[in-house]
Structures are given as C-alpha cells and as structure tokens.
Amino acid sequence: MSEENKLAENKLIILYLLRKMDVSLSNTEICQFALERNIMDYFVVQQYLSDLTDSDFLEAYSENGTTRYTITKEGSNALSFFQNRITGWLKNAANDYIKNNLTRIRSEYETSANYFPEINGEFLVKCDVFGIDGSQIMEVDVTVATKNQAQLICSNWKKNVNSIVAEIFNVLVKE
C-alpha cells in the first residue's frame, strides 16, 4: 500500500470510529484505539486529527480541559463516499474497540462533575447527568467550604451516579 493510500485510510478510520461510536471521543480515546492496535503512533494521530479538523471533517471542542472530537456532516459525507477504501481488518479493529468500549465511554460522557472556586473562598460543585441525545436530565449544584470536599463530591458522583440519582428521585416522589 502506498504511503498516500495509508494516510487516507488512517484518516478514514478515525472518521469511521467517530461515526460508529455516535458520541464525541477524547483525544486520549482515539489514541488508545490507534496505539493498542499498532495502527498509528501518537504523533501521526495528532497530525491526522489536526488535518481532519482543519478540513472541517471533525469538530474539536474543549470539555473539562480535554479535547473532544465529533464528526461533522462533511466528514460523514466523505466517509460515506470513501468508506470502501478502509481494509476489512481495520474496520474489524474499530468495530472490536467500539464493542468493548462503547458502554464505558457513553457512561463517562453522560455524566459530569466539576468544581469551581468562588470569590469567597468556597467551591461550587456542579454535577450533571445527560441523556444519550445530549439533553440534560439532572443538574445538582452544591457549594462547599474546601477543595477536598469538592473533589470528593466529584469523585463520588462519578462512581455512584446511578444510585445517587435513584435516591434523589425516590425522595422526590415519596408521598
């Protein structure tokens, strides 16, 4: 395979992965896919993500200090037109990654917990739950006295979000 064809195929597999996942992926998640399967090295992945973003095939945005990528309409159209250029083993590698990681990635994406320092020295903690369509289902905001408390709340929210949300709903609908 020529170097030009390999370059195109690697860019296409990134688009394929994002479209099949149907959620935004972090830079780390895309690198994990490529590196674990020896498809591309870290620097090549970074170059392709930059190229795809510059070409408007991907949209990059920052969330909690992490760069996340989504496929654009243009990227999806290009993938539809050139998807047959992705070799079978590479599609299988992407499909295996999706099968093994989709539930974990979606659950991480559907919840967030962050804290922000307030002017008075306290910390505002914002905890959210989102639906698969990205709509916000619940937001809990709490002000705490210390950074340690804020970090603990964020950690506990991420670990126990299902039971916390269930308990909140149970209390709210109790007669």
C-alpha positions in Angstrom: 0.0 0.0 0.0 1.4 3.4 -0.9 2.1 6.0 1.7 -0.7 8.2 0.3 -3.3 5.4 0.5 -2.2 4.6 4.1 -2.6 8.3 5.0 -6.1 8.4 3.5 -7.1 5.1 5.2 -5.9 6.2 8.6 -7.9 9.4 8.3 -10.9 7.4 7.2 -10.7 5.0 10.1 -10.8 7.9 12.6 -13.9 9.2 10.8 -15.4 5.7 10.9 -14.7 5.3 14.6 -16.3 8.6 15.5 -19.4 7.9 13.3 -19.9 4.4 14.6 -19.4 5.4 18.2 -22.1 8.1 17.8 -20.6 10.1 20.7 -17.7 12.5 20.9 -14.4 10.9 21.7 -11.5 12.4 23.6 -8.0 12.7 22.1 -7.0 10.0 24.6 -9.7 7.6 23.4 -8.8 8.0 19.8 -5.1 7.5 20.6 -5.9 4.4 22.7 -7.7 2.8 19.8 -4.8 3.6 17.4 -1.9 2.7 19.7 -3.3 -0.5 21.2 -3.8 -2.0 17.7 -0.5 -0.6 16.3 -2.4 1.3 13.6 -0.7 4.7 14.1 1.7 6.3 16.6 0.7 9.2 18.8 2.3 11.9 16.6 0.6 10.6 13.5 -2.8 10.5 15.3 -2.3 14.2 16.4 -1.4 15.2 12.8 -4.5 13.5 11.4 -6.8 14.9 14.0 -5.4 18.4 13.2 -5.8 17.8 9.4 -9.3 16.5 9.8 -10.3 19.4 12.0 -8.7 21.9 9.6 -10.7 20.3 6.7 -13.9 20.6 8.7 -14.4 16.8 8.7 -14.1 16.9 12.5 -15.1 19.4 15.1 -12.9 19.8 18.1 -14.0 21.4 21.4 -12.7 21.5 24.9 -14.6 20.0 27.8 -13.1 20.0 31.3 -9.6 20.5 29.9 -10.0 17.6 27.5 -10.2 18.0 23.7 -13.1 16.0 22.3 -13.9 15.3 18.7 -17.2 14.8 16.7 -17.6 14.0 13.1 -19.2 16.8 11.0 -21.7 16.4 8.2 -18.8 17.0 5.8 -16.8 14.2 7.5 -19.7 11.9 7.4 -20.3 12.6 3.7 -16.6 12.0 2.9 -16.7 8.7 4.9 -19.8 7.5 3.0 -18.1 8.2 -0.3 -14.7 6.6 0.6 -15.6 4.0 3.2 -14.8 1.2 0.8 -11.1 2.2 1.0 -10.9 1.0 4.6 -9.5 -2.5 4.7 -11.6 -5.2 6.4 -9.1 -5.9 9.2 -9.0 -2.1 10.1 -12.8 -1.9 10.2 -12.8 -5.1 12.4 -10.3 -3.4 14.7 -12.6 -0.4 15.0 -15.7 -2.5 15.5 -14.0 -4.5 18.2 -12.9 -1.3 20.0 -16.4 0.0 19.8 -17.9 -3.2 21.1 -15.5 -3.3 24.0 -15.6 0.4 25.0 -18.9 2.0 23.9 -20.8 1.4 27.2 -17.9 2.8 29.2 -17.4 5.8 27.1 -21.1 6.6 26.9 -21.5 6.4 30.7 -18.5 8.7 31.1 -19.9 11.1 28.6 -23.4 11.1 30.1 -22.2 12.3 33.5 -20.0 15.2 34.5 -18.8 16.6 37.8 -16.7 19.7 38.1 -15.9 22.3 40.8 -15.1 26.0 40.5 -13.5 28.3 43.1 -15.9 31.1 44.3 -14.8 34.6 45.2 -15.4 34.0 48.9 -13.0 31.0 49.1 -15.7 28.3 48.8 -16.2 25.9 45.9 -19.2 25.5 43.6 -19.6 21.8 42.6 -21.7 21.1 39.5 -22.9 17.5 38.9 -24.8 16.6 35.7 -26.5 13.7 34.1 -27.2 13.8 30.3 -29.3 11.7 28.0 -27.8 9.9 25.0 -29.1 12.8 22.9 -27.1 15.2 25.0 -30.0 16.8 26.7 -29.6 17.5 30.4 -31.6 15.2 32.7 -30.4 16.5 36.1 -28.1 19.1 37.5 -27.1 19.3 41.1 -25.2 22.3 42.3 -23.6 22.4 45.8 -21.4 25.0 47.5 -18.8 23.5 49.9 -16.1 25.0 52.1 -13.0 23.2 50.9 -11.4 22.0 47.7 -11.1 18.5 49.2 -14.8 18.3 49.7 -15.4 19.5 46.2 -13.0 16.8 44.8 -14.7 14.1 46.9 -18.2 15.1 45.7 -17.0 14.9 42.1 -15.4 11.6 42.6 -18.4 10.1 44.4 -20.8 11.5 41.8 -18.9 9.7 39.0 -18.6 6.4 40.9 -22.2 6.3 42.3 -24.2 8.4 39.9 -26.9 5.7 39.3 -27.6 5.1 42.9 -27.5 8.9 43.8 -29.9 9.8 41.0 -32.2 6.9 42.0 -32.2 8.0 45.6 -33.0 11.6 44.7 -35.9 10.5 42.5 -37.2 8.2 45.3 -37.1 11.0 47.8 -38.8 13.5 45.4 -41.7 11.2 44.5 -42.3 9.9 48.1 -45.7 10.8 49.5 
